[in-house]
Amino acid sequence: MRGFPADMAMDDEQQNEHGVLIAWILGIAVAIAIAVSLVTGVMSGLGGATAKAPEAAPAAGAAVIEVDLAPEAATGPGYPQGVRLYFETAKYALAADAPAQLAAIIEWARTEPSARLGISGFHDKQGDAAANAALARNRAAATRDALIGAGVATERIVMVKPQEATGGADDREARRVEVYPVR
């Protein structure tokens, strides 16, 4: 390599090792984040209150609101489209394309003074109901954490308790989280 002494130049194998090390470190960080989200989701599921303190550090002492029934979606001029995020079976990690899917609704929530977002996690009736509800809650929590991490104020988020998906032939509909503007 021009400009570098021969003993400082990295060959292709060393560059690949460097890339593998970075990927490995990022993988560990993601695994830790998922484990923390799972533990906090299970702990919040055991609480049973209608308003719960968020697991992430809130701005100015604000709390994430959790409700039994989904609030009315806000539609029409000035409101962004709602977003449906789909998850792998028995997983609650966001898909790689989730940030791109959420970009417009995040921008609206960060810039519109009266913006509020509803987050609803869904599950099916197959298997253990409590485990399904915990998985739906963890998917919604992962989505909430992504919104907060992208700069959406905690107090603008309304979490809806896990809901059972009914009807439909598409199994992935039961493995979704909806994010939508609310009134």
C-alpha positions as a printed NumPy array, in Angstrom:
array([[  0.   ,   0.   ,   0.   ],
       [  1.326,   3.406,  -0.912],
       [  2.145,   5.675,   2.03 ],
       [  2.157,   2.91 ,   4.671],
       [  5.164,   0.943,   5.862],
       [  4.921,  -2.725,   4.86 ],
       [  4.498,  -3.854,   8.468],
       [  1.463,  -1.53 ,   8.98 ],
       [ -0.526,  -2.536,   5.884],
       [ -3.455,  -4.907,   6.488],
       [ -3.913,  -7.728,   4.049],
       [ -7.365,  -9.032,   3.024],
       [ -7.349, -11.738,   5.695],
       [ -6.653,  -9.226,   8.479],
       [ -9.384,  -6.928,   7.177],
       [-11.853,  -9.846,   7.154],
       [-10.874, -10.745,  10.736],
       [-11.496,  -7.135,  11.736],
       [-14.966,  -7.212,  10.109],
       [-15.821, -10.513,  11.798],
       [-14.771,  -9.112,  15.179],
       [-16.986,  -6.04 ,  14.715],
       [-19.936,  -8.22 ,  13.64 ],
       [-19.377, -10.471,  16.662],
       [-19.324,  -7.494,  19.063],
       [-22.49 ,  -6.039,  17.505],
       [-24.161,  -9.446,  17.777],
       [-23.375,  -9.606,  21.483],
       [-24.731,  -6.074,  21.978],
       [-27.978,  -7.007,  20.223],
       [-28.282, -10.21 ,  22.29 ],
       [-27.854,  -8.209,  25.506],
       [-30.469,  -5.67 ,  24.377],
       [-32.911,  -8.475,  23.577],
       [-32.284, -10.159,  26.94 ],
       [-32.88 ,  -6.881,  28.791],
       [-36.063,  -6.289,  26.793],
       [-37.303,  -9.804,  27.576],
       [-36.651,  -9.439,  31.301],
       [-38.281,  -6.012,  31.466],
       [-41.238,  -7.235,  29.395],
       [-41.8  , -10.184,  31.709],
       [-41.442,  -7.97 ,  34.769],
       [-43.921,  -5.436,  33.387],
       [-46.306,  -8.287,  32.558],
       [-46.293,  -9.318,  36.189],
       [-47.195,  -5.813,  37.366],
       [-50.808,  -5.656,  36.134],
       [-51.225,  -1.868,  36.555],
       [-52.818,   0.244,  33.834],
       [-50.045,   2.859,  33.865],
       [-46.493,   1.639,  34.145],
       [-43.145,   3.312,  34.385],
       [-41.082,   2.692,  31.269],
       [-37.978,   0.536,  31.313],
       [-36.026,   3.188,  29.397],
       [-35.082,   6.393,  31.16 ],
       [-38.002,   8.776,  30.556],
       [-37.664,  12.452,  29.806],
       [-38.563,  14.609,  32.804],
       [-40.142,  11.755,  34.764],
       [-42.765,  10.9  ,  32.126],
       [-44.302,   7.427,  32.031],
       [-45.428,   5.267,  29.162],
       [-49.184,   4.82 ,  29.366],
       [-50.606,   1.299,  28.986],
       [-54.304,   0.892,  28.243],
       [-56.66 ,  -2.074,  27.805],
       [-58.379,  -0.819,  24.655],
       [-56.664,   0.692,  21.64 ],
       [-57.261,   4.439,  21.348],
       [-58.915,   5.743,  18.199],
       [-56.481,   6.057,  15.305],
       [-56.049,   9.561,  13.941],
       [-56.417,   9.669,  10.178],
       [-56.691,  12.29 ,   7.502],
       [-54.626,  15.271,   6.415],
       [-51.631,  15.944,   8.622],
       [-51.423,  12.413,  10.01 ],
       [-48.952,   9.793,   8.775],
       [-49.998,   6.287,   7.795],
       [-49.894,   3.67 ,  10.507],
       [-47.156,   1.05 ,  10.293],
       [-47.375,  -2.733,  10.671],
       [-44.186,  -4.46 ,  11.754],
       [-44.052,  -8.234,  11.307],
       [-41.955, -10.595,  13.422],
       [-40.511, -14.059,  13.012],
       [-42.248, -16.912,  14.822],
       [-41.416, -16.888,  18.565],
       [-39.126, -13.829,  18.135],
       [-39.452, -10.207,  19.157],
       [-36.387,  -8.659,  17.526],
       [-37.286,  -5.934,  15.034],
       [-36.611,  -6.701,  11.387],
       [-33.69 ,  -4.923,   9.757],
       [-36.065,  -2.76 ,   7.713],
       [-38.073,  -1.549,  10.75 ],
       [-36.278,   1.83 ,  11.032],
       [-37.088,   2.614,   7.397],
       [-40.719,   1.568,   7.891],
       [-41.016,   3.771,  10.989],
       [-39.167,   6.821,   9.598],
       [-42.215,   8.901,   8.582],
       [-44.19 ,   8.267,  11.771],
       [-41.085,   8.968,  13.893],
       [-40.475,  12.272,  12.115],
       [-44.126,  13.265,  12.628],
       [-44.021,  12.327,  16.337],
       [-40.819,  14.279,  16.886],
       [-41.992,  17.452,  15.135],
       [-45.765,  17.657,  15.696],
       [-46.441,  19.246,  19.126],
       [-49.654,  17.283,  19.758],
       [-48.434,  13.952,  18.339],
       [-49.277,  10.734,  20.185],
       [-48.558,   7.206,  18.991],
       [-50.405,   4.002,  19.808],
       [-48.516,   0.704,  19.852],
       [-50.501,  -2.544,  19.712],
       [-48.902,  -5.99 ,  19.844],
       [-50.836,  -9.015,  18.571],
       [-50.701, -12.781,  19.074],
       [-52.746, -15.801,  18.058],
       [-54.676, -18.293,  20.204],
       [-52.401, -21.253,  19.448],
       [-50.408, -22.509,  22.464],
       [-50.092, -20.956,  25.92 ],
       [-52.09 , -17.723,  26.237],
       [-49.746, -16.182,  28.845],
       [-46.651, -16.948,  26.758],
       [-48.33 , -15.484,  23.657],
       [-49.29 , -12.315,  25.53 ],
       [-45.731, -11.952,  26.871],
       [-44.331, -12.35 ,  23.359],
       [-46.748,  -9.729,  21.985],
       [-45.818,  -7.385,  24.853],
       [-42.081,  -7.908,  24.171],
       [-42.598,  -7.135,  20.478],
       [-44.456,  -3.94 ,  21.386],
       [-41.739,  -3.036,  23.944],
       [-38.994,  -3.536,  21.344],
       [-40.927,  -1.232,  19.016],
       [-41.446,   1.334,  21.792],
       [-37.732,   1.248,  22.618],
       [-36.882,   1.843,  18.948],
       [-39.209,   4.865,  18.863],
       [-37.731,   6.316,  22.055],
       [-34.218,   5.63 ,  20.756],
       [-35.098,   7.562,  17.593],
       [-36.114,  10.605,  19.633],
       [-39.866,  10.157,  20.191],
       [-40.747,  11.537,  23.62 ],
       [-41.826,   8.823,  26.054],
       [-44.979,  10.674,  27.093],
       [-46.218,  10.609,  23.473],
       [-46.488,   6.802,  23.449],
       [-49.601,   4.841,  24.436],
       [-49.017,   1.093,  24.815],
       [-52.034,  -1.149,  24.299],
       [-52.133,  -4.41 ,  26.248],
       [-51.508,  -7.438,  24.005],
       [-54.382,  -8.324,  21.726],
       [-55.373, -11.638,  20.19 ],
       [-55.519, -11.574,  16.402],
       [-58.772, -12.973,  15.084],
       [-59.577, -14.306,  11.64 ],
       [-57.375, -14.098,   8.599],
       [-55.527, -16.828,   6.783],
       [-52.106, -15.169,   7.107],
       [-50.291, -16.391,  10.248],
       [-47.981, -13.39 ,  10.234],
       [-50.923, -11.107,  11.08 ],
       [-50.782, -12.643,  14.571],
       [-47.074, -11.793,  14.762],
       [-47.336,  -8.057,  14.287],
       [-47.107,  -4.742,  16.075],
       [-49.059,  -1.759,  14.827],
       [-47.806,   1.804,  15.352],
       [-50.306,   4.527,  14.538],
       [-51.133,   8.154,  15.32 ],
       [-53.862,   8.506,  17.951],
       [-56.186,  11.296,  19.06 ]])
